[in-house]
Amino acid sequence: MKYRHTACDEAFTCKICGTPNQPEGAGSRHRNHCSKCLCSMHLDDDPGDRASLCRGMMDAIGVWVRKNGEWAIIHRCRTCGALSSNRIAADDNPALLMSIAVKPLAKPPFPLGLLEELYEKE
């Protein structure tokens, strides 16, 4: 079944953490990732088409804010490396969402001491 224009009311059990996930509580017509560990399964080539042959597990690797202020999760497939974006759900794990959001600040791509040196030179 394709879910681009139809609600996906299927429940599923997460293949990573074993959490049962119901469509109710998501605050959306589409539940496409685990509410506890935020992992997903690579099912779509285009949103809702269920055409992907990969079927690999997708890890939540980042978050971003859409134009309307809504948060979305960036998933990367463990098998093929494909990236996708999925809006967060109302019942998603808030602590995990925040830890993903601040990870770039906690682990910058340069030594933090370099910032201090730059400001001392000015």
C-alpha positions in Angstrom: 0.0 0.0 0.0 1.2 3.5 -0.8 0.9 6.2 1.9 1.7 9.4 0.2 -1.9 10.6 0.2 -3.4 8.1 2.6 -3.0 7.8 6.3 -0.7 4.9 7.5 -2.6 3.4 10.4 -0.4 0.4 10.8 1.2 -0.4 14.1 4.7 -1.9 14.2 7.3 -3.1 16.6 10.7 -1.4 16.4 13.4 -3.8 15.0 16.1 -2.0 17.0 14.6 -1.6 20.5 11.5 -3.7 20.5 9.1 -0.9 21.4 5.5 -1.4 20.1 4.5 1.8 18.1 0.9 2.7 17.4 -0.3 5.4 15.0 -2.4 7.0 17.8 -0.4 9.5 19.7 1.9 10.5 16.8 -0.1 13.7 16.2 0.2 13.0 12.5 -1.4 10.8 9.9 1.9 9.0 9.4 4.0 7.1 12.0 7.3 6.2 10.3 9.8 5.9 13.1 10.1 4.5 16.6 8.9 6.9 19.3 11.5 5.6 21.8 14.8 5.2 19.8 13.7 7.3 16.7 15.0 4.6 14.3 13.1 3.9 11.1 13.2 1.4 8.3 14.2 2.2 4.7 10.9 1.6 3.0 10.4 4.5 0.6 12.3 5.9 -2.4 9.9 8.9 -2.3 7.8 9.7 0.8 5.1 7.1 1.2 5.7 5.1 -2.0 7.0 1.9 -0.2 9.2 1.3 -3.3 12.6 0.9 -1.7 14.2 -2.5 -2.1 16.8 -1.8 0.6 14.8 -2.4 3.8 17.8 -1.4 5.9 17.5 0.2 9.3 17.8 4.0 9.5 19.4 5.8 12.4 18.3 9.3 13.6 21.5 11.3 13.0 20.3 14.9 13.2 17.4 17.3 13.4 16.5 20.4 11.5 13.8 23.0 11.7 11.5 23.5 8.7 10.3 26.9 7.5 7.1 26.6 9.5 9.1 26.0 12.7 8.4 22.2 12.8 11.2 19.9 13.7 12.2 17.0 11.5 14.5 14.1 12.0 17.3 13.3 9.5 17.7 9.5 9.1 20.6 7.7 7.5 20.3 4.1 6.3 22.8 1.7 7.8 22.8 -0.4 4.6 22.9 2.0 1.7 23.6 5.3 3.3 20.5 7.0 1.9 19.3 10.1 3.8 15.7 11.1 4.5 13.8 13.6 6.5 10.8 12.8 8.6 8.7 15.2 10.8 8.9 14.5 14.5 5.9 12.9 16.1 4.0 14.2 19.2 5.1 11.2 21.3 8.8 11.1 20.3 11.4 10.8 23.0 12.1 14.4 23.9 15.4 13.7 25.7 16.8 11.8 22.6 15.6 14.5 20.2 17.5 17.2 22.3 20.6 15.0 22.6 20.7 14.7 18.8 20.1 18.4 18.4 23.0 19.5 20.7 25.5 16.8 19.5 27.3 19.2 17.1 27.7 21.7 19.9 29.1 19.0 22.2 31.5 17.7 19.6 32.6 20.6 17.4 34.8 19.8 14.4 37.7 21.8 15.8 39.3 22.2 19.3 37.4 24.7 21.4 40.7 26.2 22.5 41.0 27.6 19.0 38.0 29.9 19.6 39.6 31.2 22.7 42.8 32.0 20.8 40.9 33.8 18.1 39.2 36.1 20.6 42.4 36.7 22.5 44.0 38.1 19.3 41.3 40.6 18.7 
